[in-house]
Structures are given as C-alpha cells and as structure tokens.
Amino acid sequence: MKKRVLTCLMIMALCFSLLPGGALAETNPDWTGYTAISTPAQLDAIRDNPGGKYYLTQDIVFEQTDFEPGGAFYNGGKGWEPIRSFTGVLDGNGHAIVALYCVDRIQVGFIYINRGKIENIALVGAYLAGDTVAGIAAVSYTHLTLPTILLV
C-alpha cells in the first residue's frame, strides 16, 4: 500500500513538472540577503535559523528512502519534523517541495507555526496524516500569499 501511495505521489510530481518553468516566480528577483536552498538537507536547516530569508533554486525532491529506517528524515517512522515556528521569508521562486512525508503528529505540515512570509511555492505529492493536517503551515498567523502557493 505504501509503495502504491508513493508511486501516485511521484506521478503527481511528474505531472507538475510539465507546467512551464517558473510559472509562479517573479521575473529577475534580487536575492541579496537570501540563503539559497537546493536540497532537502538545506531545507531542513531552515529550522536552525527560522527568522532567515530563503529562496528555492530548484524543486526540493524527497525520495522514499529519506523516510525509511536509516533515512535522513525517518524520525521513528513519522517522517518530516515540521519546523516549529517560522518567522522569516521563504520564496519558492516558482519551485515545489515534492513528496514530503509527515504522519502521526498533532500538527502536520512543512511548518508547524508560520509568523513569516511564504510565497511562490508548491507542495506536490505530499503525504500528510495527523490530528490537524495542513500543507505549507499547520497554523499561520501571517503571510501565506495565495494563489502563489499551490497544493497539488
């Protein structure tokens, strides 16, 4: 069953990749003062400075093995640990977080509490299961720019 779900997630991610590149992105943004994010490990490191300014340079694609025993994001089978409290800026630059897996938590999402600004990003093929399920942020007190955030 798990393989079937992950296969469906990857198919959805491939479909999303067929959209025109940078369809959500601003043209010629100035990234001065921002930290570039291009890997799942760099995305995870946002939790070390949740007040920073970040942008994605490409889609951040998680693999099934990331969430299996021994994987970088296994966390006892619960997968991604939501970033506790985000107060910075995250600009997806038209890219996506693909195949995020987060289960069996009270609040489920990429970020637990958002007090920052998140825009121009898609969450594609995520598997989220818990008491309160959300996508980008389980609880948001501030700026989630819609419709430039897509949940596919």
Secondary structure by P-SEA (a helix, b strand, c coil): caaaaaaaaaaaaaaaaacccccccccccccccbbbbccaaaaaaccccccbbbbbcccccccccccccccccccccccccccccccbbbbcccccccbbbbcccccccccccccbbbcccccccccccccccccccccccccccccccccc
